[in-house]
Amino acid sequence: MSGPPPGISVQGLTKTYKNIPAVSNLSFAVPPGSITGFLGPNGSGKTTTLRMLLGLVRPTAGLALIDGVPHASLQQPGQVVGAVLDAQGAHPKHTALTHLEVYCAAMRVPLTQARAMLDLVGLGSVATRRTGEFSLGMRQRLALATALLGQPRYLVLDEPANGLDPEGMAWLREFLLSYARSGGTVLVSSHILREVEQMADHLVIVSNGTLVHQGTTADLRNAYRARVLVACSDPARLAAALAAAGITDAQIQGDGRLAVAGAEPERIAALATEQKVTVFGTHIEHVDLEQVFLSMTSGRYAATTGYPQQGPPPPGFVQPGYAPQQQYPPQHQHPPQQYPQSQQYQQAGYAPQQYPPGAPAPHQPPFGPGGFQR
């Protein structure tokens, strides 16, 4: 007989509180070996969905399955799925090591796992400190270490980047990528697309408890085409020439440039030359996925964004999905800011974290990740 279908599956999940729907007929799948970003604004039903998946909330209707069965039917749940829903679960008088050893006993895993997981998440040097002295970022790491004690195949994380500084967020991203490369599956929620865009290969976007998008990150990006901004002597004439050539998505912008979607700059330049339209410059503008995400999920708590104004849109008005318009000609030219690549992002003196953990480093510097004293 074949085993249960791998992965996480949510089928028609619904939860209603006193006739108020928190989640409505929600269905999605988390492919095994993937990092799936579960995105939506605050109050969109993400945490309720995760709690139903983990058997903490009884659904009004529908199913939430892990490896083809409900969480309550898993034989060794702590060794199948690790979860972080709240970083405040540790007793403030317990040390980090004691906290994990309690969970080791409850999960029937060797006590040595406690020390190993603290080392894995960068808390080995503070193992004997009380958790009440920890910062929010340190408590997030401790919660992740707790979820990893049983060496689970799945990680379910609810807003794990809360409280992390940029270094901590980069560490978390690299850690989850390493976990997925080792065969693990991650479902991570967030209300900020940019937090998960760099690591998630699948996205599930919800709003008001309902599904608005499911697919790969590439699918979402390809659904919104880049456009070419053309500064030229006669935008209207060039737009007419493009339309005659079958390129109909061309709009004159407020700064006088022509925005063209569905055509390469070389094709646009060739048509401009035929029509004797002088092209001063072109710029390829890619869609800002954060703006696309906001346009998908807006409207739950509608409010004015400022004092009402009369007349045309103010300078800097942005069409949803695109970055703010640059003035032409540009007033200042600055080289694009360079960001370190993921493989280069590590604090001096620290080896990159890998999952599962390798041999311990021969030397520990006096300060741990995040800058706290060992």
Secondary structure, DSSP 8 states (H G I E B T S, - for coil): ------SEEEEEEEEEETTEEEEEEEEEEE-TT-EEEEE--TTSSHHHHHHHHTTSS--SEEEEEETTB-GGG-SSGGGTEEEES-TT-S-TTSBHHHHHHHHHHHHT--THHHHHHHHHTT-GGGTTSBGGG--HHHHHHHHHHHHHTT--SEEEEESTTTT--HHHHHHHHHHHHHHHHTT-EEEEEES-HHHHHTT-SEEEEEETTEEEEEEEHHHHHHHS--EEEEEES-HHHHHHHHHHTT---EEE-TTS-EEEESS-HHHHHHHHHHTT--EEEEEEE-B-HHHHHHHHHTTTT---SSS---SS--TT---TTB-----SS-S----------GGG---TT-----SS--S--S---SB-TTS-B-
